[in-house]
Amino acid sequence: MEITEIRVFVKEGQDKKLKAYATVTFDSAFVIRNIKVIQGSNGFFIAMPSRKLKTACPKCSFKNEVGSKFCNQCGASLPFPDQPVSAMELDSKSEHRDIAHPVTQEFREYLQNKILEAYRKEAGLSASPVGGPASA
């Protein structure tokens, strides 16, 4: 699989950690949007697109975001977040689930290197090791 295009959209604003969004095209046939470029304490990294998990209200079955205390439809009290109510939540401590993600560590590193290289070029930053800080 070959990356045929990377588009980087540098984010301007108050958020100090989220630096950009990237769109990556593979083999001129498949696109992944909303990959985040984030500046962490150890440098830049990417976060794959994700969605908030939802859980059904035991009373009316309305899908509410995990962590909600009350149902947005009927107002009933919802189970505590530490009590998973579906198999989907059993293996996740997060309130988000990746929509798409690399399967191997090697491909994750390859994808991250390519996206961070494109981000640095778009943002006008000097090159630095992956994960390492870059100066403006």
N, CA, C and O atoms as CSV, one atom per row, in Angstrom:
chain,resi,resn,atom,element,x,y,z
A,1,MET,N,N,0.856,-1.170,0.000
A,1,MET,CA,C,0.000,0.000,0.000
A,1,MET,C,C,0.902,1.234,0.000
A,1,MET,O,O,1.857,1.328,0.772
A,2,GLU,N,N,0.581,2.152,-0.865
A,2,GLU,CA,C,1.395,3.355,-0.996
A,2,GLU,C,C,0.565,4.599,-0.685
A,2,GLU,O,O,-0.588,4.715,-1.100
A,3,ILE,N,N,1.172,5.515,0.046
A,3,ILE,CA,C,0.523,6.805,0.291
A,3,ILE,C,C,0.733,7.654,-0.952
A,3,ILE,O,O,1.866,7.948,-1.333
A,4,THR,N,N,-0.373,8.046,-1.583
A,4,THR,CA,C,-0.265,8.826,-2.812
A,4,THR,C,C,-0.490,10.319,-2.599
A,4,THR,O,O,-0.126,11.129,-3.451
A,5,GLU,N,N,-1.090,10.688,-1.466
A,5,GLU,CA,C,-1.284,12.113,-1.185
A,5,GLU,C,C,-1.513,12.323,0.303
A,5,GLU,O,O,-2.193,11.537,0.963
A,6,ILE,N,N,-0.931,13.399,0.813
A,6,ILE,CA,C,-1.191,13.825,2.188
A,6,ILE,C,C,-1.513,15.304,2.134
A,6,ILE,O,O,-0.727,16.101,1.619
A,7,ARG,N,N,-2.657,15.668,2.662
A,7,ARG,CA,C,-3.035,17.075,2.790
A,7,ARG,C,C,-3.079,17.409,4.268
A,7,ARG,O,O,-3.681,16.692,5.068
A,8,VAL,N,N,-2.432,18.506,4.616
A,8,VAL,CA,C,-2.369,18.931,6.014
A,8,VAL,C,C,-3.081,20.265,6.146
A,8,VAL,O,O,-2.855,21.181,5.356
A,9,PHE,N,N,-3.941,20.368,7.146
A,9,PHE,CA,C,-4.683,21.589,7.422
A,9,PHE,C,C,-4.265,22.075,8.807
A,9,PHE,O,O,-4.759,21.590,9.825
A,10,VAL,N,N,-3.350,23.039,8.827
A,10,VAL,CA,C,-2.828,23.572,10.083
A,10,VAL,C,C,-3.959,24.273,10.814
A,10,VAL,O,O,-4.705,25.050,10.218
A,11,LYS,N,N,-4.085,23.998,12.100
A,11,LYS,CA,C,-5.159,24.571,12.914
A,11,LYS,C,C,-4.643,25.810,13.631
A,11,LYS,O,O,-3.640,25.759,14.343
A,12,GLU,N,N,-5.320,26.888,13.440
A,12,GLU,CA,C,-5.011,28.126,14.149
A,12,GLU,C,C,-6.026,28.258,15.272
A,12,GLU,O,O,-7.201,27.940,15.087
A,13,GLY,N,N,-5.589,28.720,16.425
A,13,GLY,CA,C,-6.552,28.938,17.489
A,13,GLY,C,C,-5.978,28.708,18.864
A,13,GLY,O,O,-4.764,28.635,19.053
A,14,GLN,N,N,-6.882,28.595,19.823
A,14,GLN,CA,C,-6.532,28.527,21.233
A,14,GLN,C,C,-5.997,27.171,21.674
A,14,GLN,O,O,-5.222,27.098,22.628
A,15,ASP,N,N,-6.393,26.101,21.002
A,15,ASP,CA,C,-5.966,24.763,21.425
A,15,ASP,C,C,-4.456,24.639,21.255
A,15,ASP,O,O,-3.943,24.711,20.139
A,16,LYS,N,N,-3.764,24.458,22.340
A,16,LYS,CA,C,-2.304,24.427,22.310
A,16,LYS,C,C,-1.758,23.078,21.829
A,16,LYS,O,O,-0.654,23.027,21.286
A,17,LYS,N,N,-2.501,21.999,22.015
A,17,LYS,CA,C,-1.992,20.670,21.680
A,17,LYS,C,C,-2.346,20.228,20.267
A,17,LYS,O,O,-1.498,19.670,19.570
A,18,LEU,N,N,-3.579,20.465,19.828
A,18,LEU,CA,C,-4.001,20.060,18.487
A,18,LEU,C,C,-3.430,21.055,17.480
A,18,LEU,O,O,-3.799,22.229,17.478
A,19,LYS,N,N,-2.532,20.576,16.629
A,19,LYS,CA,C,-1.827,21.457,15.698
A,19,LYS,C,C,-2.387,21.426,14.286
A,19,LYS,O,O,-2.332,22.435,13.583
A,20,ALA,N,N,-2.930,20.277,13.850
A,20,ALA,CA,C,-3.406,20.171,12.470
A,20,ALA,C,C,-4.275,18.929,12.307
A,20,ALA,O,O,-4.315,18.043,13.160
A,21,TYR,N,N,-4.965,18.907,11.173
A,21,TYR,CA,C,-5.677,17.718,10.715
A,21,TYR,C,C,-5.031,17.297,9.411
A,21,TYR,O,O,-4.559,18.139,8.647
A,22,ALA,N,N,-5.007,15.995,9.151
A,22,ALA,CA,C,-4.437,15.489,7.905
A,22,ALA,C,C,-5.445,14.580,7.210
A,22,ALA,O,O,-6.241,13.894,7.850
A,23,THR,N,N,-5.385,14.598,5.884
A,23,THR,CA,C,-6.143,13.692,5.046
A,23,THR,C,C,-5.127,12.900,4.242
A,23,THR,O,O,-4.278,13.483,3.568
A,24,VAL,N,N,-5.206,11.573,4.306
A,24,VAL,CA,C,-4.233,10.712,3.639
A,24,VAL,C,C,-4.951,9.849,2.607
A,24,VAL,O,O,-5.960,9.210,2.904
A,25,THR,N,N,-4.408,9.842,1.380
A,25,THR,CA,C,-4.942,9.018,0.307
A,25,THR,C,C,-3.979,7.869,0.049
A,25,THR,O,O,-2.771,8.078,-0.064
A,26,PHE,N,N,-4.515,6.658,-0.045
A,26,PHE,CA,C,-3.729,5.461,-0.308
A,26,PHE,C,C,-4.043,4.939,-1.699
A,26,PHE,O,O,-5.209,4.792,-2.063
A,27,ASP,N,N,-3.004,4.658,-2.478
A,27,ASP,CA,C,-3.134,4.073,-3.819
A,27,ASP,C,C,-4.137,4.819,-4.701
A,27,ASP,O,O,-4.783,4.208,-5.552
A,28,SER,N,N,-4.270,6.113,-4.510
A,28,SER,CA,C,-5.223,6.943,-5.266
A,28,SER,C,C,-6.632,6.359,-5.245
A,28,SER,O,O,-7.425,6.603,-6.155
A,29,ALA,N,N,-6.947,5.571,-4.184
A,29,ALA,CA,C,-8.232,4.889,-4.157
A,29,ALA,C,C,-8.943,4.918,-2.811
A,29,ALA,O,O,-10.146,4.664,-2.757
A,30,PHE,N,N,-8.238,5.218,-1.722
A,30,PHE,CA,C,-8.843,5.151,-0.390
A,30,PHE,C,C,-8.364,6.329,0.432
A,30,PHE,O,O,-7.170,6.632,0.442
A,31,VAL,N,N,-9.283,7.007,1.130
A,31,VAL,CA,C,-8.960,8.217,1.890
A,31,VAL,C,C,-9.323,8.041,3.357
A,31,VAL,O,O,-10.366,7.480,3.691
A,32,ILE,N,N,-8.437,8.533,4.230
A,32,ILE,CA,C,-8.756,8.647,5.657
A,32,ILE,C,C,-8.629,10.122,6.008
A,32,ILE,O,O,-7.577,10.730,5.808
A,33,ARG,N,N,-9.712,10.693,6.534
A,33,ARG,CA,C,-9.742,12.108,6.913
A,33,ARG,C,C,-9.669,12.240,8.435
A,33,ARG,O,O,-9.879,11.282,9.179
A,34,ASN,N,N,-9.364,13.455,8.862
A,34,ASN,CA,C,-9.387,13.830,10.284
A,34,ASN,C,C,-8.372,13.088,11.148
A,34,ASN,O,O,-8.652,12.773,12.304
A,35,ILE,N,N,-7.195,12.809,10.593
A,35,ILE,CA,C,-6.094,12.314,11.420
A,35,ILE,C,C,-5.526,13.554,12.103
A,35,ILE,O,O,-5.185,14.532,11.437
A,36,LYS,N,N,-5.425,13.515,13.420
A,36,LYS,CA,C,-4.980,14.689,14.167
A,36,LYS,C,C,-3.471,14.685,14.370
A,36,LYS,O,O,-2.873,13.643,14.639
A,37,VAL,N,N,-2.862,15.863,14.237
A,37,VAL,CA,C,-1.457,16.053,14.598
A,37,VAL,C,C,-1.481,16.762,15.948
A,37,VAL,O,O,-2.005,17.869,16.074
A,38,ILE,N,N,-0.905,16.105,16.955
A,38,ILE,CA,C,-0.961,16.600,18.326
A,38,ILE,C,C,0.451,16.782,18.854
A,38,ILE,O,O,1.338,15.970,18.591
A,39,GLN,N,N,0.648,17.864,19.605
A,39,GLN,CA,C,1.932,18.074,20.249
A,39,GLN,C,C,1.805,17.642,21.698
A,39,GLN,O,O,1.100,18.269,22.489
A,40,GLY,N,N,2.499,16.555,22.037
A,40,GLY,CA,C,2.491,16.042,23.399
A,40,GLY,C,C,3.744,16.472,24.135
A,40,GLY,O,O,4.547,17.238,23.603
A,41,SER,N,N,3.915,15.991,25.342
A,41,SER,CA,C,5.079,16.371,26.149
A,41,SER,C,C,6.384,15.828,25.562
A,41,SER,O,O,7.455,16.361,25.849
A,42,ASN,N,N,6.306,14.772,24.743
A,42,ASN,CA,C,7.502,14.196,24.123
A,42,ASN,C,C,7.605,14.519,22.636
A,42,ASN,O,O,8.386,13.884,21.928
A,43,GLY,N,N,6.845,15.477,22.153
A,43,GLY,CA,C,6.900,15.856,20.744
A,43,GLY,C,C,5.593,15.597,20.032
A,43,GLY,O,O,4.557,15.375,20.660
A,44,PHE,N,N,5.655,15.626,18.713
A,44,PHE,CA,C,4.470,15.451,17.889
A,44,PHE,C,C,4.130,13.968,17.718
A,44,PHE,O,O,5.012,13.109,17.693
A,45,PHE,N,N,2.816,13.691,17.601
A,45,PHE,CA,C,2.342,12.355,17.257
A,45,PHE,C,C,1.011,12.502,16.552
A,45,PHE,O,O,0.425,13.585,16.536
A,46,ILE,N,N,0.527,11.401,15.960
A,46,ILE,CA,C,-0.766,11.448,15.282
A,46,ILE,C,C,-1.793,10.675,16.094
A,46,ILE,O,O,-1.457,9.746,16.828
A,47,ALA,N,N,-3.049,11.076,15.949
A,47,ALA,CA,C,-4.176,10.364,16.548
A,47,ALA,C,C,-5.162,10.081,15.428
A,47,ALA,O,O,-5.546,10.979,14.679
A,48,MET,N,N,-5.561,8.843,15.324
A,48,MET,CA,C,-6.464,8.439,14.255
A,48,MET,C,C,-7.880,8.962,14.513
A,48,MET,O,O,-8.241,9.246,15.655
A,49,PRO,N,N,-8.683,9.088,13.446
A,49,PRO,CA,C,-10.052,9.569,13.636
A,49,PRO,C,C,-10.831,8.607,14.529
A,49,PRO,O,O,-10.673,7.389,14.443
A,50,SER,N,N,-11.671,9.175,15.383
A,50,SER,CA,C,-12.421,8.347,16.319
A,50,SER,C,C,-13.835,8.900,16.496
A,50,SER,O,O,-14.161,9.996,16.040
A,51,ARG,N,N,-14.647,8.111,17.164
A,51,ARG,CA,C,-16.013,8.551,17.477
A,51,ARG,C,C,-16.290,8.239,18.935
A,51,ARG,O,O,-15.672,7.351,19.523
A,52,LYS,N,N,-17.223,8.978,19.510
A,52,LYS,CA,C,-17.603,8.733,20.900
A,52,LYS,C,C,-18.453,7.474,20.973
A,52,LYS,O,O,-19.329,7.253,20.138
A,53,LEU,N,N,-18.183,6.653,21.982
A,53,LEU,CA,C,-18.979,5.452,22.198
A,53,LEU,C,C,-20.343,5.846,22.765
A,53,LEU,O,O,-20.478,6.858,23.453
A,54,LYS,N,N,-21.331,5.039,22.467
A,54,LYS,CA,C,-22.679,5.281,22.979
A,54,LYS,C,C,-23.163,4.041,23.699
A,54,LYS,O,O,-22.734,2.924,23.410
A,55,THR,N,N,-24.060,4.258,24.640
A,55,THR,CA,C,-24.660,3.162,25.397
A,55,THR,C,C,-26.173,3.372,25.447
A,55,THR,O,O,-26.651,4.504,25.520
A,56,ALA,N,N,-26.908,2.282,25.409
A,56,ALA,CA,C,-28.375,2.366,25.385
A,56,ALA,C,C,-28.935,2.597,26.777
A,56,ALA,O,O,-28.461,2.021,27.756
A,57,CYS,N,N,-29.951,3.447,26.850
A,57,CYS,CA,C,-30.674,3.673,28.103
A,57,CYS,C,C,-31.447,2.394,28.439
A,57,CYS,O,O,-32.130,1.848,27.573
A,58,PRO,N,N,-31.351,1.906,29.690
A,58,PRO,CA,C,-32.077,0.684,30.050
A,58,PRO,C,C,-33.599,0.868,30.019
A,58,PRO,O,O,-34.338,-0.113,29.947
A,59,LYS,N,N,-34.067,2.119,30.072
A,59,LYS,CA,C,-35.507,2.369,30.105
A,59,LYS,C,C,-36.101,2.535,28.706
A,59,LYS,O,O,-37.111,1.911,28.381
A,60,CYS,N,N,-35.462,3.396,27.861
A,60,CYS,CA,C,-36.060,3.703,26.555
A,60,CYS,C,C,-35.196,3.286,25.363
A,60,CYS,O,O,-35.625,3.424,24.218
A,61,SER,N,N,-33.992,2.780,25.613
A,61,SER,CA,C,-33.054,2.317,24.588
A,61,SER,C,C,-32.437,3.428,23.735
A,61,SER,O,O,-31.800,3.141,22.722
A,62,PHE,N,N,-32.615,4.681,24.127
A,62,PHE,CA,C,-31.980,5.790,23.404
A,62,PHE,C,C,-30.468,5.693,23.575
A,62,PHE,O,O,-29.989,5.391,24.668
A,63,LYS,N,N,-29.713,5.944,22.508
A,63,LYS,CA,C,-28.247,5.859,22.560
A,63,LYS,C,C,-27.674,7.160,23.107
A,63,LYS,O,O,-27.792,8.214,22.481
A,64,ASN,N,N,-27.051,7.077,24.281
A,64,ASN,CA,C,-26.419,8.217,24.942
A,64,ASN,C,C,-24.909,8.019,24.932
A,64,ASN,O,O,-24.425,6.889,24.873
A,65,GLU,N,N,-24.164,9.130,24.992
A,65,GLU,CA,C,-22.714,9.031,25.053
A,65,GLU,C,C,-22.289,8.353,26.345
A,65,GLU,O,O,-22.872,8.587,27.404
A,66,VAL,N,N,-21.254,7.500,26.247
A,66,VAL,CA,C,-20.715,6.835,27.432
A,66,VAL,C,C,-20.256,7.908,28.413
A,66,VAL,O,O,-19.618,8.885,28.021
A,67,GLY,N,N,-20.582,7.722,29.675
A,67,GLY,CA,C,-20.212,8.693,30.697
A,67,GLY,C,C,-21.358,9.618,31.079
A,67,GLY,O,O,-21.267,10.338,32.073
A,68,SER,N,N,-22.439,9.605,30.296
A,68,SER,CA,C,-23.595,10.431,30.635
A,68,SER,C,C,-24.255,9.885,31.898
A,68,SER,O,O,-24.307,8.673,32.107
A,69,LYS,N,N,-24.755,10.783,32.733
A,69,LYS,CA,C,-25.410,10.355,33.974
A,69,LYS,C,C,-26.899,10.115,33.786
A,69,LYS,O,O,-27.496,9.278,34.463
A,70,PHE,N,N,-27.500,10.870,32.845
A,70,PHE,CA,C,-28.928,10.752,32.604
A,70,PHE,C,C,-29.205,10.625,31.118
A,70,PHE,O,O,-28.444,11.129,30.292
A,71,CYS,N,N,-30.300,9.949,30.778
A,71,CYS,CA,C,-30.700,9.752,29.388
A,71,CYS,C,C,-31.149,11.079,28.785
A,71,CYS,O,O,-31.910,11.822,29.406
A,72,ASN,N,N,-30.678,11.375,27.579
A,72,ASN,CA,C,-31.075,12.605,26.890
A,72,ASN,C,C,-32.494,12.524,26.340
A,72,ASN,O,O,-33.064,13.552,25.973
A,73,GLN,N,N,-33.078,11.328,26.273
A,73,GLN,CA,C,-34.432,11.152,25.746
A,73,GLN,C,C,-35.478,11.165,26.856
A,73,GLN,O,O,-36.434,11.938,26.798
A,74,CYS,N,N,-35.297,10.295,27.888
A,74,CYS,CA,C,-36.333,10.144,28.910
A,74,CYS,C,C,-35.920,10.667,30.283
A,74,CYS,O,O,-36.765,10.782,31.170
A,75,GLY,N,N,-34.641,10.987,30.478
A,75,GLY,CA,C,-34.180,11.538,31.748
A,75,GLY,C,C,-33.862,10.512,32.814
A,75,GLY,O,O,-33.502,10.873,33.934
A,76,ALA,N,N,-33.992,9.220,32.478
A,76,ALA,CA,C,-33.704,8.171,33.461
A,76,ALA,C,C,-32.219,8.163,33.812
A,76,ALA,O,O,-31.376,8.555,33.005
A,77,SER,N,N,-31.916,7.716,35.017
A,77,SER,CA,C,-30.537,7.582,35.452
A,77,SER,C,C,-29.879,6.451,34.667
A,77,SER,O,O,-30.474,5.393,34.462
A,78,LEU,N,N,-28.633,6.690,34.229
A,78,LEU,CA,C,-27.904,5.685,33.457
A,78,LEU,C,C,-26.904,4.952,34.345
A,78,LEU,O,O,-26.498,5.484,35.378
A,79,PRO,N,N,-26.496,3.734,33.959
A,79,PRO,CA,C,-25.506,2.994,34.753
A,79,PRO,C,C,-24.204,3.779,34.858
A,79,PRO,O,O,-23.882,4.585,33.985
A,80,PHE,N,N,-23.465,3.537,35.927
A,80,PHE,CA,C,-22.178,4.215,36.118
A,80,PHE,C,C,-21.230,3.858,34.983
A,80,PHE,O,O,-21.293,2.747,34.457
A,81,PRO,N,N,-20.344,4.789,34.593
A,81,PRO,CA,C,-19.414,4.522,33.497
A,81,PRO,C,C,-18.491,3.332,33.738
A,81,PRO,O,O,-18.036,2.711,32.778
A,82,ASP,N,N,-18.204,2.998,34.996
A,82,ASP,CA,C,-17.319,1.871,35.266
A,82,ASP,C,C,-18.043,0.529,35.191
A,82,ASP,O,O,-17.442,-0.516,35.439
A,83,GLN,N,N,-19.332,0.554,34.847
A,83,GLN,CA,C,-20.092,-0.671,34.648
A,83,GLN,C,C,-20.467,-0.776,33.176
A,83,GLN,O,O,-21.505,-0.253,32.772
A,84,PRO,N,N,-19.640,-1.445,32.358
A,84,PRO,CA,C,-19.938,-1.514,30.935
A,84,PRO,C,C,-21.268,-2.198,30.683
A,84,PRO,O,O,-21.611,-3.180,31.341
A,85,VAL,N,N,-22.012,-1.668,29.723
A,85,VAL,CA,C,-23.324,-2.230,29.427
A,85,VAL,C,C,-23.354,-2.927,28.076
A,85,VAL,O,O,-24.393,-3.460,27.690
A,86,SER,N,N,-22.243,-2.938,27.348
A,86,SER,CA,C,-22.211,-3.652,26.085
A,86,SER,C,C,-20.832,-4.269,25.880
A,86,SER,O,O,-19.850,-3.830,26.480
A,87,ALA,N,N,-20.768,-5.279,25.036
A,87,ALA,CA,C,-19.492,-5.941,24.755
A,87,ALA,C,C,-18.507,-4.964,24.125
A,87,ALA,O,O,-17.298,-5.110,24.301
A,88,MET,N,N,-19.009,-3.968,23.392
A,88,MET,CA,C,-18.138,-3.004,22.732
A,88,MET,C,C,-17.318,-2.208,23.744
A,88,MET,O,O,-16.201,-1.786,23.442
A,89,GLU,N,N,-17.862,-2.000,24.937
A,89,GLU,CA,C,-17.178,-1.202,25.938
A,89,GLU,C,C,-16.266,-2.036,26.836
A,89,GLU,O,O,-15.453,-1.469,27.567
A,90,LEU,N,N,-16.377,-3.354,26.804
A,90,LEU,CA,C,-15.628,-4.198,27.720
A,90,LEU,C,C,-14.126,-4.050,27.578
A,90,LEU,O,O,-13.406,-4.115,28.575
A,91,ASP,N,N,-13.631,-3.852,26.348
A,91,ASP,CA,C,-12.191,-3.774,26.139
A,91,ASP,C,C,-11.695,-2.339,26.018
A,91,ASP,O,O,-10.553,-2.114,25.619
A,92,SER,N,N,-12.530,-1.372,26.355
A,92,SER,CA,C,-12.136,0.017,26.173
A,92,SER,C,C,-12.332,0.807,27.450
A,92,SER,O,O,-13.420,0.811,28.026
A,93,LYS,N,N,-11.266,1.482,27.898
A,93,LYS,CA,C,-11.379,2.355,29.057
A,93,LYS,C,C,-11.665,3.775,28.608
A,93,LYS,O,O,-11.975,4.636,29.431
A,94,SER,N,N,-11.564,4.028,27.302
A,94,SER,CA,C,-11.773,5.347,26.739
A,94,SER,C,C,-13.233,5.534,26.346
A,94,SER,O,O,-13.978,4.567,26.192
A,95,GLU,N,N,-13.622,6.779,26.190
A,95,GLU,CA,C,-14.961,7.079,25.714
A,95,GLU,C,C,-14.977,7.189,24.194
A,95,GLU,O,O,-16.018,7.486,23.608
A,96,HIS,N,N,-13.830,6.951,23.547
A,96,HIS,CA,C,-13.720,7.029,22.093
A,96,HIS,C,C,-13.199,5.723,21.523
A,96,HIS,O,O,-12.491,4.975,22.197
A,97,ARG,N,N,-13.557,5.457,20.274
A,97,ARG,CA,C,-13.091,4.278,19.559
A,97,ARG,C,C,-12.589,4.728,18.193
A,97,ARG,O,O,-13.272,5.477,17.495
A,98,ASP,N,N,-11.386,4.268,17.806
A,98,ASP,CA,C,-10.846,4.613,16.498
A,98,ASP,C,C,-11.750,4.082,15.398
A,98,ASP,O,O,-12.256,2.963,15.477
A,99,ILE,N,N,-11.948,4.907,14.362
A,99,ILE,CA,C,-12.728,4.495,13.200
A,99,ILE,C,C,-11.841,3.690,12.253
A,99,ILE,O,O,-12.265,2.681,11.689
A,100,ALA,N,N,-10.612,4.152,12.091
A,100,ALA,CA,C,-9.624,3.462,11.258
A,100,ALA,C,C,-8.285,3.580,11.963
A,100,ALA,O,O,-7.993,4.594,12.597
A,101,HIS,N,N,-7.469,2.534,11.849
A,101,HIS,CA,C,-6.165,2.588,12.503
A,101,HIS,C,C,-5.218,1.571,11.884
A,101,HIS,O,O,-5.660,0.563,11.334
A,102,PRO,N,N,-3.897,1.837,11.972
A,102,PRO,CA,C,-2.917,0.874,11.472
A,102,PRO,C,C,-2.963,-0.409,12.302
A,102,PRO,O,O,-3.206,-0.370,13.509
A,103,VAL,N,N,-2.730,-1.537,11.648
A,103,VAL,CA,C,-2.750,-2.819,12.336
A,103,VAL,C,C,-1.384,-3.147,12.926
A,103,VAL,O,O,-1.294,-3.741,14.001
A,104,THR,N,N,-0.316,-2.759,12.221
A,104,THR,CA,C,1.023,-3.074,12.708
A,104,THR,C,C,1.744,-1.821,13.185
A,104,THR,O,O,1.459,-0.713,12.732
A,105,GLN,N,N,2.679,-2.013,14.104
A,105,GLN,CA,C,3.485,-0.904,14.606
A,105,GLN,C,C,4.334,-0.302,13.486
A,105,GLN,O,O,4.526,0.913,13.435
A,106,GLU,N,N,4.836,-1.144,12.597
A,106,GLU,CA,C,5.662,-0.652,11.487
A,106,GLU,C,C,4.874,0.299,10.598
A,106,GLU,O,O,5.380,1.351,10.206
A,107,PHE,N,N,3.624,-0.071,10.276
A,107,PHE,CA,C,2.836,0.815,9.421
A,107,PHE,C,C,2.450,2.088,10.163
A,107,PHE,O,O,2.399,3.157,9.554
A,108,ARG,N,N,2.175,2.000,11.475
A,108,ARG,CA,C,1.865,3.200,12.262
A,108,ARG,C,C,3.042,4.172,12.215
A,108,ARG,O,O,2.852,5.372,12.020
A,109,GLU,N,N,4.250,3.655,12.393
A,109,GLU,CA,C,5.439,4.513,12.349
A,109,GLU,C,C,5.634,5.127,10.968
A,109,GLU,O,O,5.956,6.310,10.856
A,110,TYR,N,N,5.440,4.332,9.912
A,110,TYR,CA,C,5.543,4.828,8.541
A,110,TYR,C,C,4.535,5.952,8.302
A,110,TYR,O,O,4.896,7.012,7.790
A,111,LEU,N,N,3.280,5.723,8.669
A,111,LEU,CA,C,2.225,6.716,8.487
A,111,LEU,C,C,2.522,7.972,9.304
A,111,LEU,O,O,2.383,9.086,8.799
A,112,GLN,N,N,2.923,7.803,10.545
A,112,GLN,CA,C,3.233,8.946,11.398
A,112,GLN,C,C,4.395,9.757,10.819
A,112,GLN,O,O,4.328,10.985,10.775
A,113,ASN,N,N,5.456,9.082,10.377
A,113,ASN,CA,C,6.594,9.783,9.776
A,113,ASN,C,C,6.166,10.623,8.579
A,113,ASN,O,O,6.568,11.780,8.453
A,114,LYS,N,N,5.354,10.045,7.703
A,114,LYS,CA,C,4.923,10.750,6.498
A,114,LYS,C,C,4.025,11.942,6.834
A,114,LYS,O,O,4.177,13.014,6.248
A,115,ILE,N,N,3.105,11.766,7.760
A,115,ILE,CA,C,2.188,12.853,8.129
A,115,ILE,C,C,2.950,13.971,8.838
A,115,ILE,O,O,2.733,15.147,8.543
A,116,LEU,N,N,3.835,13.621,9.764
A,116,LEU,CA,C,4.588,14.652,10.486
A,116,LEU,C,C,5.541,15.392,9.550
A,116,LEU,O,O,5.764,16.591,9.718
A,117,GLU,N,N,6.100,14.697,8.574
A,117,GLU,CA,C,6.955,15.346,7.572
A,117,GLU,C,C,6.142,16.369,6.773
A,117,GLU,O,O,6.605,17.485,6.538
A,118,ALA,N,N,4.935,15.988,6.359
A,118,ALA,CA,C,4.062,16.904,5.616
A,118,ALA,C,C,3.607,18.067,6.503
A,118,ALA,O,O,3.507,19.202,6.038
A,119,TYR,N,N,3.330,17.782,7.786
A,119,TYR,CA,C,2.922,18.842,8.712
A,119,TYR,C,C,4.044,19.867,8.888
A,119,TYR,O,O,3.807,21.073,8.813
A,120,ARG,N,N,5.246,19.389,9.120
A,120,ARG,CA,C,6.373,20.314,9.317
A,120,ARG,C,C,6.602,21.177,8.087
A,120,ARG,O,O,6.917,22.362,8.204
A,121,LYS,N,N,6.446,20.592,6.925
A,121,LYS,CA,C,6.612,21.347,5.676
A,121,LYS,C,C,5.515,22.414,5.558
A,121,LYS,O,O,5.795,23.568,5.232
A,122,GLU,N,N,4.281,22.020,5.824
A,122,GLU,CA,C,3.142,22.946,5.712
A,122,GLU,C,C,3.216,24.057,6.762
A,122,GLU,O,O,2.886,25.209,6.480
A,123,ALA,N,N,3.651,23.703,7.971
A,123,ALA,CA,C,3.711,24.677,9.063
A,123,ALA,C,C,5.004,25.481,9.047
A,123,ALA,O,O,5.155,26.425,9.823
A,124,GLY,N,N,5.937,25.115,8.172
A,124,GLY,CA,C,7.206,25.834,8.092
A,124,GLY,C,C,8.134,25.547,9.242
A,124,GLY,O,O,8.926,26.404,9.634
A,125,LEU,N,N,8.046,24.332,9.798
A,125,LEU,CA,C,8.904,23.944,10.914
A,125,LEU,C,C,10.130,23.216,10.392
A,125,LEU,O,O,10.088,22.594,9.330
A,126,SER,N,N,11.221,23.296,11.141
A,126,SER,CA,C,12.422,22.565,10.746
A,126,SER,C,C,12.233,21.097,11.054
A,126,SER,O,O,11.469,20.731,11.948
A,127,ALA,N,N,12.930,20.260,10.311
A,127,ALA,CA,C,12.812,18.807,10.498
A,127,ALA,C,C,13.431,18.404,11.826
A,127,ALA,O,O,14.437,18.967,12.256
A,128,SER,N,N,12.820,17.431,12.463
A,128,SER,CA,C,13.335,16.857,13.692
A,128,SER,C,C,12.934,15.400,13.755
A,128,SER,O,O,12.066,14.977,12.992
A,129,PRO,N,N,13.528,14.623,14.626
A,129,PRO,CA,C,13.168,13.201,14.712
A,129,PRO,C,C,11.686,13.036,15.032
A,129,PRO,O,O,11.081,13.889,15.681
A,130,VAL,N,N,11.113,11.928,14.569
A,130,VAL,CA,C,9.699,11.640,14.832
A,130,VAL,C,C,9.480,11.633,16.330
A,130,VAL,O,O,10.242,11.038,17.092
A,131,GLY,N,N,8.403,12.320,16.734
A,131,GLY,CA,C,8.081,12.386,18.146
A,131,GLY,C,C,8.851,13.478,18.877
A,131,GLY,O,O,8.440,13.920,19.950
A,132,GLY,N,N,9.963,13.911,18.301
A,132,GLY,CA,C,10.764,14.945,18.959
A,132,GLY,C,C,10.216,16.317,18.684
A,132,GLY,O,O,9.510,16.506,17.694
A,133,PRO,N,N,10.515,17.285,19.528
A,133,PRO,CA,C,10.008,18.633,19.311
A,133,PRO,C,C,10.657,19.269,18.107
A,133,PRO,O,O,11.801,18.967,17.768
A,134,ALA,N,N,9.932,20.137,17.474
A,134,ALA,CA,C,10.469,20.892,16.330
A,134,ALA,C,C,10.373,22.366,16.661
A,134,ALA,O,O,9.467,22.795,17.376
A,135,SER,N,N,11.288,23.120,16.152
A,135,SER,CA,C,11.280,24.563,16.440
A,135,SER,C,C,10.678,25.314,15.282
A,135,SER,O,O,10.728,24.859,14.139
A,136,ALA,N,N,10.104,26.472,15.579
A,136,ALA,CA,C,9.469,27.282,14.547
A,136,ALA,C,C,10.488,28.180,13.887
A,136,ALA,O,O,10.145,28.944,12.985
